[in-house]
Amino acid sequence: MADFQPRPGQSVEGYDVTARRGTDYYAVFADIPAADREAWERAESYIDEVGTRMLDAWDTAEYPLDLAMRMGELDLFTDGIAHPALTRLSPLAAGLVNMEISRGDGSLGTVLAVQGGLALRTLALFGSDEQQARWLVPVARGEVPASFALTEPDHGSDSVSLETVARKDGDSWVIDGAKKWIGNGASGGITFVWARVEAEDEFHGAVRCFLVEQDTPGYTGTVIQGKASLRGIHQAHIALDGVRVPLDAVLPGTRSFKDASTVLYSTRSGVAWSALGHATACYEAALAYSQQRIQFGRPLAKFQMVQERLANMLEELTAMQLYCRWMADLEERGELRPTQASLAKYHNTRAARRIASTARDMLGGNGILLENGVMQHLADIEAIHTYEGTESVQALLIGRDITGMSAFA
């Protein structure tokens, strides 16, 4: 074990996927266009830069906001969003960035999903010209932390039933309610709050989104303590007590809950890529460990059971890669359906859990040490397996699509 080098925060020599026979067994990523590869390499360099601090941050449950927002400086937040003010990453490039960031650190992968996939996408898709002019570039560059507040204490999977309300009062909206599990929700930036509208117009009862600056009176973001997963990012419990915002705080493009769903569908594919990153890190750690760890006078890799486990892990990892690559191709052609993204998320987070569990077991007692990475990834996978729609919800979405019958209440 003495010469085993931990993966978190460190680059792997010869990272070119065409040379990574042990990981990219089907050369799924061997033909990446130069622009996409450049974005991928930027993400890799970033992880090399911040990995050691993030490992410490996960251990101490601290959120180094400066490191997280550094992704904006490197133009990594744009997540395939098409907007004239943003540098567009192709779906493949966005996926590879997501994969690489999660391969290095799951908390940073979640920052990427929140700041770019959810908040920036909401603003780019639905914000007014004035809102975009003021906030779009600062959010993309990481100058302003941003959050997406949909989930509530009593409404997770059934978020369509949200209870947060916004009512008109003169020249203002007044928002009351609560949100939970909101990444960046207590980071001093802005929050996109989804609420049910009480108004004497055609939007009465509709779900719309409001841009709320976190220093607005009545907005209280409290960091959730005691997490055993994604410990390097803070999620908040948000209380909205008579939060008063101007009438133009509503994002005009949001008119129903379907608009929130549009954002969630777009980020679901990102979760599949993130799961691939976590699983890749676990597989690489197990493979390296098996080659370097000597037991009973020979490397673990010479034992039949170990080789069978590695083959099983590689089988699942390769399937995850194929899901992601084909999904990116479909998205680039404008042909990706929401339930296809659901299937990729459903498959990949489940497979990542199995790979991480096998890798943890293969490292024996050393598998529970954070310095070896696997235990951290195993814990973080539990969170991504849940957010953006639980396993059960994804199954029901897929089931409704293939049967034509809804099993939702």
N, C-alpha and C positions, 0 to 999 in steps of 0.2 A: 504493500500500500504506500510505502514511503515515496516512490517516484510517480505516483498517480497525480496528474495535474487537474484540478477542478475546472469545470467549464464556465461557470457563471462569470460574465464580464470579460472573458478572454476569447481572443480569436483563435480559430483552428488553422494551423499551418496548411497551406494548399487548399484554401477554402473554395476555389473554383469548383463548381458543382460537377464539371465534366471529369474532375479528378477524384470526386468523392464517391467511389464505387460502393463503399460501405454504407452510405446514407442514401444517395440518389441512385438507387440500383437500376432503375429503368431510364436514367438520364432524362427525367421529366423536365428538368430545368436547364438542359444543355444548350438550348437554342434561344435563350433569352435575348431580345433585342438590346443593343448597347445602351439606350436611354434607360430601359428598365433595370439593367444590370447596374448602372451608375447609381440609381436610387437605392438599390439593394446594398451596394457597397457603402453608401453614406450611412445607412442604418447600421451596418456592421461596425464601421468606424466609431459611430456614436456609442454603441454598446461597449466597445473597447475602452472608450474614454470614461464612461460613467459606471462601469460594472462594479468596481470595488466599493464605491460609495453606496450603490444601490443594495449590494449584499448586506452592508452594515445597516442600511435604512430598514430593510426587511426585518432584520434581527431585532432592531429596537423599535419597530413600528413607527418610524418617523417618515415624513413626506418631504423630501428635498425638492421643493417646488422649482428651484432654479435649474436643477438637472432635468426635471420633467419638461419645463418650458424651453429648454435648449433644443428640443426637437423642432420647435417652430423656427428657430434661427437656421436650422439645417433644412428647412422647407419639407418636413416630413409629415405635417399634419393634414395635408390637403386630401388624402384618402380617396383619390379618384374623382373628386368633385369637379364638375365642369362649370367654370365661372370665369369671365374675362379678367377678373382681378387676381385669380389664383393660378399657380403653376399646376397644370393638370398632370396627375400620375395616371397611367393606364390602370385598368383593373388588375392586371398582372403585377405591375410595379407596386401598386398600393398593397396587394396581397403579400408580396415578397417582403416589403417593409414591415408589415404587420407580423409576418412570420419571424423575421429576424429580431425585431424588438422583443417579441415574446420568448424567443429562444434564449435571449439574454436575461430578461427580467419580466415577469408577468405583471408586476405593478405598472411598469412603464407601458406595457402593452395595453393595459386598461386606460392609462392616461391618453394614449393615442386614440383609443376607441371613443373616449368621452369628449376630448377637446376637438378632435377632427371628425370622427365618424358620426357623432351625435350633435354636438353643439354647432360646429362650423357648418355641417350639412344643413341643419335646421335653418340657420341664418341665410345660407346661400340659396336654399330652395324657396323660402317663404318670407324672408325679410323684405321690408320696404327699401326703396333706393336710399333713403336717409339712414336707415338702420345699417345697411350694408356699408355705406360710405364711412360711417363712424367706426364700426366694429369689425368688419370682415377681415381686413388686413391685420389689425392688432391681434385678433384671435388666431389667425393663421400663423403669425410670426411668434406666437407664444408670449406676446407682451401683456395680454389680458387672459387670465384663466377663465374658462367657460364651462358651464355645466348644463345638463339636460335633466329637468325635474319632472318626471312622469310618475314613477312608482310612489305609492303611498304606504303608510304603516299597515293599512288594512286592505290594500289593493295592489297585488303584485301581478300575478298571471291574469287577473280580471281587471286590468288597469282601465279598460273601457268604462268601468263603473266608478271612476275617480270622484272624490267628494270635494276636492278643492274648488272653490267658486270665485268668480270675478264678477262684480256688479258695477254698473255705471253709477257714478255719483257726481253730477255736474260735469266738470271738465276732466274728470279722473276715472280710473278704474280702481276699485278697492278689492284686494285679493285676500281671502281667508282660507286656511287649510293647513295641511302638513304633507311633507314628502320624506321619503326614506331611501337610503342607499344611493345618495347622489354624489358621485365623484366630482371633486372640485367645488362642491356646494358650500364649503366654508373656507374658500381660498382667497377671498377678497376681490373676485372678479364679477362676472355677470352670470345670471342663471336664466335659462329658458323654461319658464313655468307653464305647464299645461293645466288648464282649469276649465271648468264648466261655466258657461256664460249665463248671467241673469241680466237680460236687457230687453227693452221693448222694441225689438226689431226682428229681422229674419234669423238672427243667430241665437235667439233665446234657446237655451238648453244645449247648444252646440259646444263642443270642446275646441278651444282655441289656445294659442300659445302667446305668452307675454314675456318681453325682455325686461328683466328686473336686475338692477344693479344691487350687489349684495350689501352695500352700505345704506340701503333704503330703510328708513324707520319701519319697524315691525317685522323685518326679515331677520331671523336668527338661525344661523347654521351651526350645529353642534357636531363635532367629530365623533363618530361611532367608535367606541372602545372595545377591546377584547376580541378583535378579529384574529382568526388563525389562518387567513388566506388574504393574498394581496395586501400585505402589511405595509408596503412601501408607497401606498397612495391612501389619502384620507377620503372616506365616504362620510356624508353628513346626513343627519336628521334635521330637516328644515321645518321651522315653524313660521307660518305666514299669518301674522296677526294684524289685520287692518292695513296691509301694505298698500300704499297709495302710489299709483304710477299714472303718468299722463295718458290720454286717450290714444296717442300714437305709439304707445308701448306694445300694443298688440301687433303681432306679425300678420300683415294683411293677407298673406297667402294661406294662412291656416283657417280652415272653415269647418272642419269636422275631425273626429278621431282618426279618420283614414289618413290624414296628413301625418299624424304621429306614427301611424303604422308604416307609412312610406319610408320614414327615417329608419325605423327599426328593421324593416326588410333589407334596406341597403347595408346596414351594419351587421346583419346576420352572417353574411358571407365572410366578414372580417373575423368573426368568432371562429369560423372554421379554419381560417389561416392561422389565427392565434393558437388554436389547439395543435396545429401542425408544428408550430414553433416550439411549444412546450414538449411535445412528443419527440421531436428531433433531438432536443437537448438531453432528454432522458435516455434515448437510445444510444446517443454518442457516449454518454457517461458510462452506460453499461458495457458497451463494446470496448472502450478503452480500459475499463477496470478489468474486464475478463482477460485481456491480453497482458496486463501488467501484474495482476494479483497472483502470487504463487501460493498454492495450497497442495499439500501432499506431494511436494517436489516438482510440480509442473504448473503452468499457467491454467487458470480456470477455463480459458478458451479451448483447452484440449479435452475437456469433459463433454461427453455426449449430451447430457442434460442442458448444459450451458449453451451449446451450439443450437440445440432445438429451440430454446427460449429466444435466442437472438434471431433465428429464422422466423419465428412467430412474430416477434416485434417488427422485423423488417417487412413482413407481409402486410401488417396493418399500417405501418408507416407509408409504404408505397401506395396503398389504396387511398390514404389521406392525401398524398401528393397528387394523385390522379384526379380525385374529386376537386381539389383546389385549382389545378391547371385547367381542367375542362370548364369549371364554373367561371373562371376568369375569361376564357374564350367566349363563352356564351354572353357574359356581361358586355364584353367589348363589342359584340355584334348586336347588342340591344335585345337579346333573346332570353335573358335569364328571368325565370318566373320566381316569385317569392317563395313558393313551396320547394323549388329546387335549391334555393339557398338554405331553406329549413332542413332539407335532407342532408346537405353537406354539414351543417352545424350539428345535426342529430348524430350523424355517423362519426364525425371527427372528434367531438368531445368525448363520446363514449369510448372510441378507440384510444384517445390520449390517456384516459383514466386507466385503461388496461396496460398500456405501455409503461406508464409511470409506476404503477403498482409492481409490475414485473421487474423493472429496473431497480426499484427500491429493494426488492427482495434479493436480487442478484448481488447487490453491494453489501449484503449482510448487515452487520452492525454499523458499518461505515455509511450505510444508506440513510441513516437518520441525521447525519451531520450536515448542517447547512452548507459548510464549505464545499461539499461535493455536489450540491445543486439539486439532486433528485428530489429530496424531501420538500424543498421549497416549491419546485414545479408541481409535485403531486398535490400539495395543498392549494396552489393557485388554480390548478385545473378544476378543482371543485367549484370555484367561483364562476369561471367562464362556462362551465357545464350548466350553470343555473341562469346567468343573466342573458339578456336578449331573448328570453323565452326558454322555459325549462324543457327538459327532455320530454315530459308528458305533453306539454303544449305543442311542441314541434311534431310529435307523433299524431296529435289530433288534427293539426293543420294539414299534414300530409295525408292522413286518413280521409279527411273531408274532400281533398282534391281528387284522390283516386277512386272514392266511392260515390261522390256526389251527395253525400249525406253528412250532416253536421252532428257531432257528438257533444258539442258545447251546449250548456244549459240554455 
